[in-house]
Amino acid sequence: MQDSIGQTSAHNDDAADWPPLVLVRPGIGPAARADPAGRAASVASLPPPRSAVVFAVCVFLAGLGVMGFYVNQLPHSGLVGLALIGLTAAASERLSILAYNNAKLSISFVFLFAIAALYGPAGVAVATPFCIISLHFPNRMLSYKFLFNVGNSILSDTLSAVVLVSLMGGMGEITLSARVIFAALAAAGFNYAARTSLISVIAALVTRQRFLAFWREKFQWLYPHYVLFGFLGLVLAIAYQQIGVTGLLAFAVPPIMMRLAMKQYIDKTTRSVAILKKKNDQLHRANTEILAMSERLKETYDATLEALAAALDARDSETGGHSSRVTIYTMDMAKELGLTESDHEWLDIERAALLHDVGKIGVSDAILNKPGPLTSEEWQQMRKHPAIGYEMLKDVKFLSTAAEIVYAHHERYDGKGYPTGLRGEDVPLGARIFAVADAFDAMTSDRPYRRALPVDKAREEIENNSGTQFDPNVVEAFLRCLPDWSAGLEEKEAAA
């Protein structure tokens, strides 16, 4: 289980030097996944930052220094066993399993930990570099990643060996006692902490991700593996001490079987992940298409409603453009009252404002276009248009809530409106907002029987009716919006 940084290749042609157990591959962090075609590709193609190369060289030189310090302490006896276990560890690197998350799984840590228990820091300081050579060979043997992996492995494995030997009370015959087991677990933990920390530092330098975020993503799950493999390495060392090569061969079988089991599991899981990824991609595409279709459908709905409103305005010669202007005023005040486009009421109010006079389809042209005042009977006919509009819209699913606002758009805050005499907040919010917008547009628009009122006069009239005809809160929102509207109305007056 020899973690290291691997090569970054768009074609995966350098898999030989990918690290076992976990791949630290520059550009494959959280930020890169958020932009798979951008940042990840650019990181893969750009040379490493100078800081990363300097850090890698420093780690390599530190590793060489540690190896030089311990190599003279290598015992002169038992070197055949050291060579045999070391070669087994190096060979196991070539049997690493490539997992589906750009990771490699290896059992080499078992054999290196056994060397630490049998030969101490000197043994692993000598054996570890050969594992890294086996991992990288024959690709990029002098790359900064190779240098880093050599230095990191020597430092991490030697540190764990120092901890192991110290806690066991020195080297010698090993017995499976509580103290020895504790020493093995602690040594595996130190190895895990040192190795993953150094890799996360250089990965953070290369990918410009945060150290802790990278460590959590790539390495937080690894600790149990280190503990298990460390314990197996301890048992392997005891077996070799007791019965020599036979013990080594016998107790090498469990790690090898684990490797075979992992291979079968990963092959099956990789296929499952590939299938799930394909299904997820298909679902994502389908969802994107549905969202696009929904947006197009909404645009079609809106365009249809706007065309209908324009047709209604054209029929009523007195109020050309009235529906679109009132809609703008209504939505500006709705925003001032705290509504946003994400609120479920927003679209209903907008559609109701646009279609508020749809019921005038049921009112004769003679009444709509009469140049003088309406008679009492004609007013009775005109006052039917909110109910007619409601009946027209209520059974259209996406307009059913808007129909309630259309029905109430001539109600008054004091309860003296029509058709039902609703009072106060019993009047739907959209209808209360619309009442102010409708009155303001009516007063500031020309009629056959009068000229448009000045903006100040219209404002004064609305203020005077606050609390009676109009909701006071809506009037306050109206007053905040009025300066923005006034500029456009003044330009219109000047052009006229």
Summary of the structure (lengths in Angstrom):
residues: 496
radius of gyration: 39.5
end to end distance: 84.1
largest distance: 121.5
contacts: 1639
relative contact order: 0.07
helix: 72%
strand: 3%
